[in-house]
Amino acid sequence: QAQLVQSGGGLVQPGGSLRLSCAGSGFTFSDAPLSWYRQRAGKERELVASIATAHTTGYATSVKGRFTISRDNDKSTVDLQMNSLKPEDTAVYYCGALVGVGRDRVWGQGALVTVSS
């Protein structure tokens, strides 16, 4: 059974940094496009960053230059390094993977990131 388990999150001051990690199991990790989404209060879930199997990355305009997505296929992990955090980055963050031939979506359990002084 495909599964993603997240770690990280918490409270950080504006301008600070935080790293989220996500570990995959039950599927061929290296074959899966991976992504990080977030859902702010009262908003729909939105794509933050993505990384393809060939390690090509993409970012939402709002986080470009501040966030970095990376993957380690040997460890089956995908990370999101978040720098220069702003209060508007406060959200529940989810890692996601497209798994198998059918590209089924698998989600992590979510992690709350709060940026506040």
FENBEL-V733582 format. One record per pair of residues at least 24 apart in sequence whose C-alpha atoms are under 10 Angstrom apart, sorted by the first residue. I is the first residue (numbers start at 0). J is the second residue. D is the distance in whole Angstrom. If there is no record, write none. Layout:
BEGIN
i->I j->J d->D
i->I j->J d->D
END
This chain:
BEGIN
i->0 j->24 d->8
i->0 j->25 d->5
i->0 j->26 d->7
i->1 j->25 d->4
i->1 j->26 d->5
i->1 j->27 d->9
i->1 j->28 d->10
i->1 j->96 d->9
i->1 j->98 d->8
i->1 j->99 d->9
i->1 j->103 d->10
i->1 j->104 d->10
i->1 j->105 d->7
i->1 j->106 d->9
i->2 j->26 d->8
i->2 j->95 d->10
i->2 j->96 d->9
i->2 j->98 d->10
i->2 j->105 d->7
i->2 j->106 d->8
i->2 j->107 d->7
i->2 j->108 d->10
i->3 j->75 d->10
i->3 j->76 d->9
i->3 j->77 d->10
i->3 j->93 d->10
i->3 j->94 d->7
i->3 j->95 d->8
i->3 j->96 d->8
i->3 j->105 d->7
i->3 j->106 d->6
i->3 j->107 d->5
i->3 j->108 d->7
i->3 j->109 d->10
i->4 j->76 d->9
i->4 j->93 d->10
i->4 j->94 d->9
i->4 j->106 d->9
i->4 j->107 d->5
i->4 j->108 d->7
i->4 j->109 d->9
i->5 j->76 d->9
i->5 j->77 d->9
i->5 j->78 d->9
i->5 j->92 d->9
i->5 j->93 d->8
i->5 j->94 d->7
i->5 j->106 d->9
i->5 j->107 d->6
i->5 j->108 d->6
i->5 j->109 d->7
i->5 j->110 d->7
i->6 j->78 d->10
i->6 j->107 d->10
i->6 j->108 d->9
i->6 j->109 d->9
i->6 j->110 d->7
i->7 j->78 d->10
i->7 j->79 d->10
i->7 j->92 d->10
i->7 j->109 d->10
i->7 j->110 d->7
i->7 j->111 d->9
i->7 j->112 d->9
i->8 j->90 d->10
i->8 j->91 d->9
i->8 j->92 d->8
i->8 j->109 d->9
i->8 j->110 d->5
i->8 j->111 d->6
i->8 j->112 d->5
i->8 j->113 d->8
i->9 j->89 d->10
i->9 j->110 d->8
i->9 j->111 d->6
i->9 j->112 d->5
i->9 j->113 d->6
i->9 j->114 d->8
i->10 j->89 d->9
i->10 j->111 d->8
i->10 j->112 d->6
i->10 j->113 d->5
i->10 j->114 d->6
i->10 j->115 d->7
i->10 j->116 d->9
i->11 j->84 d->8
i->11 j->85 d->9
i->11 j->86 d->9
i->11 j->89 d->10
i->11 j->112 d->8
i->11 j->113 d->6
i->11 j->114 d->5
i->11 j->115 d->6
i->11 j->116 d->8
i->12 j->83 d->9
i->12 j->84 d->8
i->12 j->85 d->8
i->12 j->86 d->8
i->12 j->113 d->8
i->12 j->114 d->5
i->12 j->115 d->5
i->12 j->116 d->5
i->13 j->82 d->10
i->13 j->83 d->7
i->13 j->84 d->5
i->13 j->85 d->5
i->13 j->86 d->6
i->13 j->87 d->10
i->13 j->88 d->9
i->13 j->113 d->9
i->13 j->114 d->6
i->13 j->115 d->6
i->13 j->116 d->6
i->14 j->81 d->10
i->14 j->82 d->7
i->14 j->83 d->4
i->14 j->84 d->5
i->14 j->85 d->6
i->14 j->86 d->9
i->14 j->114 d->9
i->14 j->115 d->10
i->14 j->116 d->10
i->15 j->81 d->8
i->15 j->82 d->6
i->15 j->83 d->5
i->15 j->84 d->6
i->15 j->85 d->8
i->15 j->114 d->8
i->15 j->115 d->10
i->16 j->65 d->9
i->16 j->66 d->9
i->16 j->80 d->7
i->16 j->81 d->5
i->16 j->82 d->4
i->16 j->83 d->6
i->16 j->84 d->6
i->16 j->85 d->10
i->16 j->114 d->10
i->17 j->66 d->10
i->17 j->79 d->8
i->17 j->80 d->6
i->17 j->81 d->5
i->17 j->82 d->7
i->17 j->83 d->9
i->17 j->84 d->8
i->17 j->112 d->9
i->17 j->114 d->10
i->18 j->66 d->9
i->18 j->67 d->9
i->18 j->68 d->10
i->18 j->78 d->7
i->18 j->79 d->6
i->18 j->80 d->5
i->18 j->81 d->6
i->18 j->82 d->9
i->19 j->68 d->10
i->19 j->77 d->8
i->19 j->78 d->6
i->19 j->79 d->5
i->19 j->80 d->6
i->19 j->81 d->8
i->19 j->92 d->9
i->19 j->93 d->9
i->19 j->94 d->9
i->19 j->110 d->8
i->19 j->112 d->9
i->20 j->68 d->10
i->20 j->69 d->10
i->20 j->70 d->10
i->20 j->76 d->7
i->20 j->77 d->6
i->20 j->78 d->4
i->20 j->79 d->6
i->20 j->80 d->9
i->20 j->93 d->10
i->20 j->94 d->8
i->20 j->110 d->10
i->21 j->70 d->9
i->21 j->75 d->8
i->21 j->76 d->5
i->21 j->77 d->5
i->21 j->78 d->6
i->21 j->79 d->9
i->21 j->93 d->9
i->21 j->94 d->7
i->21 j->95 d->9
i->21 j->106 d->10
i->21 j->107 d->7
i->21 j->108 d->10
i->21 j->109 d->10
i->22 j->70 d->10
i->22 j->71 d->10
i->22 j->74 d->8
i->22 j->75 d->6
i->22 j->76 d->4
i->22 j->77 d->7
i->22 j->78 d->9
i->22 j->94 d->9
i->22 j->107 d->9
i->23 j->72 d->10
i->23 j->74 d->9
i->23 j->75 d->5
i->23 j->76 d->6
i->23 j->77 d->8
i->23 j->94 d->10
i->23 j->95 d->10
i->23 j->96 d->9
i->23 j->105 d->10
i->23 j->106 d->10
i->23 j->107 d->9
i->24 j->74 d->10
i->24 j->75 d->7
i->24 j->76 d->9
i->25 j->98 d->10
i->26 j->75 d->10
i->26 j->96 d->10
i->26 j->97 d->10
i->26 j->98 d->7
i->26 j->99 d->7
i->27 j->72 d->9
i->27 j->75 d->9
i->27 j->98 d->8
i->27 j->99 d->8
i->28 j->52 d->9
i->28 j->70 d->10
i->28 j->71 d->9
i->28 j->72 d->6
i->28 j->73 d->9
i->28 j->74 d->9
i->28 j->75 d->6
i->28 j->76 d->8
i->28 j->77 d->10
i->28 j->96 d->9
i->28 j->97 d->10
i->28 j->98 d->8
i->28 j->99 d->10
i->29 j->53 d->9
i->29 j->54 d->10
i->29 j->70 d->9
i->29 j->71 d->9
i->29 j->72 d->5
i->29 j->73 d->8
i->29 j->74 d->10
i->29 j->75 d->8
i->29 j->76 d->10
i->30 j->72 d->9
i->30 j->96 d->10
i->30 j->97 d->9
i->30 j->98 d->8
i->30 j->99 d->8
i->30 j->100 d->10
i->31 j->72 d->10
i->31 j->95 d->10
i->31 j->96 d->6
i->31 j->97 d->5
i->31 j->98 d->6
i->31 j->99 d->8
i->31 j->100 d->10
i->31 j->102 d->8
i->31 j->103 d->10
i->31 j->104 d->10
i->32 j->95 d->8
i->32 j->96 d->6
i->32 j->97 d->6
i->32 j->98 d->8
i->32 j->102 d->9
i->32 j->104 d->10
i->33 j->68 d->9
i->33 j->69 d->9
i->33 j->70 d->8
i->33 j->76 d->10
i->33 j->77 d->7
i->33 j->78 d->10
i->33 j->94 d->7
i->33 j->95 d->6
i->33 j->96 d->5
i->33 j->97 d->7
i->33 j->98 d->9
i->33 j->104 d->10
i->33 j->105 d->10
i->34 j->58 d->10
i->34 j->68 d->8
i->34 j->69 d->10
i->34 j->70 d->10
i->34 j->77 d->8
i->34 j->78 d->9
i->34 j->79 d->9
i->34 j->93 d->8
i->34 j->94 d->6
i->34 j->95 d->5
i->34 j->96 d->6
i->34 j->97 d->9
i->34 j->106 d->10
i->35 j->68 d->8
i->35 j->77 d->9
i->35 j->78 d->9
i->35 j->79 d->7
i->35 j->92 d->7
i->35 j->93 d->6
i->35 j->94 d->4
i->35 j->95 d->6
i->35 j->96 d->9
i->35 j->106 d->9
i->35 j->107 d->9
i->36 j->90 d->10
i->36 j->91 d->8
i->36 j->92 d->6
i->36 j->93 d->5
i->36 j->94 d->6
i->36 j->95 d->7
i->36 j->106 d->10
i->36 j->109 d->9
i->37 j->88 d->9
i->37 j->89 d->9
i->37 j->90 d->6
i->37 j->91 d->5
i->37 j->92 d->4
i->37 j->93 d->6
i->37 j->94 d->9
i->37 j->109 d->9
i->37 j->110 d->9
i->37 j->111 d->9
i->37 j->112 d->9
i->38 j->88 d->10
i->38 j->89 d->9
i->38 j->90 d->5
i->38 j->91 d->5
i->38 j->92 d->7
i->38 j->93 d->8
i->38 j->109 d->10
i->38 j->111 d->9
i->39 j->87 d->8
i->39 j->88 d->8
i->39 j->89 d->7
i->39 j->90 d->4
i->39 j->91 d->6
i->39 j->92 d->9
i->39 j->111 d->10
i->39 j->112 d->10
i->40 j->89 d->9
i->40 j->90 d->7
i->40 j->91 d->9
i->42 j->90 d->10
i->44 j->90 d->10
i->44 j->91 d->9
i->44 j->92 d->9
i->44 j->93 d->9
i->45 j->92 d->10
i->45 j->93 d->10
i->46 j->92 d->10
i->46 j->93 d->9
i->46 j->94 d->10
i->46 j->95 d->10
i->47 j->79 d->10
i->47 j->92 d->9
i->47 j->93 d->10
i->47 j->94 d->10
i->48 j->79 d->8
i->48 j->94 d->10
i->49 j->77 d->10
i->49 j->79 d->10
i->49 j->94 d->10
i->49 j->95 d->9
i->49 j->96 d->10
i->50 j->77 d->9
i->50 j->96 d->10
i->61 j->87 d->10
i->61 j->88 d->9
i->62 j->88 d->9
i->84 j->112 d->10
i->84 j->113 d->9
i->84 j->114 d->7
i->84 j->115 d->9
i->85 j->113 d->9
i->85 j->114 d->6
i->85 j->115 d->8
i->86 j->112 d->10
i->86 j->113 d->7
i->86 j->114 d->5
i->86 j->115 d->6
i->86 j->116 d->9
i->87 j->113 d->9
i->87 j->114 d->8
i->87 j->115 d->9
i->88 j->112 d->8
i->88 j->113 d->8
i->88 j->114 d->7
i->88 j->115 d->10
i->89 j->113 d->5
i->89 j->114 d->5
i->89 j->115 d->8
i->90 j->114 d->9
END
